[in-house]
Amino acid sequence: MTTTNEETTAAPDPFANSQGGSKAFPYGCLTDVGRVREINQDSVSSDPSRGLFIVADGMGGHLAGEKASISAVETIDAMLTHEALQVPAADLPRLIRDAVQAANRVIVQASLSDASMRGMGTTTTMAVAGADLVVVGHIGDSRAYLLTASGIEQVTEDHSVVAQLLRARAITPAEALRHPYRNVITKCLGMQMEVEADITTVRWGSGDALLICSDGLSGLVSDEEMHRVVYAASHPQQACEQLVALANERGGHDNISVVVFHHAS
């Protein structure tokens, strides 16, 4: 398993997961501080032996955001063990919600016990992948996308002020890109004692891929560009490196994290 809030490079590994069958997911992951921030508050984790992939984007002063994102990744990782994931696919949403809630409580308790960590929080977008299905858990504005030969689809819904305005048709997509509240999220780990992750179950097959990223990528690189880069790359790690480089070329105003993994076909 790789868990870091620094640059991460990993290679595929064979595994048997909760949905059965021995599979190997070609994958890559990378997190980068960007060109403006001094500290990388993002954390990522990839463990193909469990089909478990996580991106967390922390927030808070000093090192609080970094601590929040690391706590989220480490807590979820510790709960979703190989043994815990040996369940029918129908039980995965409950396991994921429980793991996310446990991470939330760790962050809230740390915030209450240490004044320097007061108000810290983090997004969390994670996936448990199997042979036929990917179950995605999500809180915040980090995103998960399904990529197929025909296009790209965002499978998470941003928990943000701008997303609410877009859903209400109060602003246009073009206005959303410049909106003064575009970075204000409405739901995250650490905001309150109880939180429930959104769960989306995605069916995938040969030739498909999943991409998880923080808003440091999605805010600067379009969906169509993500699709083009992933399918043009010789390996998903190369795709991650090219996507991070593209975000940095456009200013890199936030930390940038991305995980890409392909169906094992």
ABEGO torsion letter per residue (X at the ends): XBBBABBBBBBBBBBBBAAEEBBBBBBBBBBBAEAABABBABBBBBBAAAGBBBBBBBBEBEAAAAAAAAAAAAAAAAABBAAAABBBAAAAAAAAAAAAAAAAAAAAAAAAABAAABGBBBBBBBBBBBAABBBBBBBEABBBBBBBAAEBBBABBBBBAAAAAAAAGABBAAAAAABAAAABBABBBGABABBBBBBBBBBBBBGBBBBBBBAAAAAABBAAAAAAAAAABABAAAAAAAAAAAAAAAGGABBBBBBBBBBBX
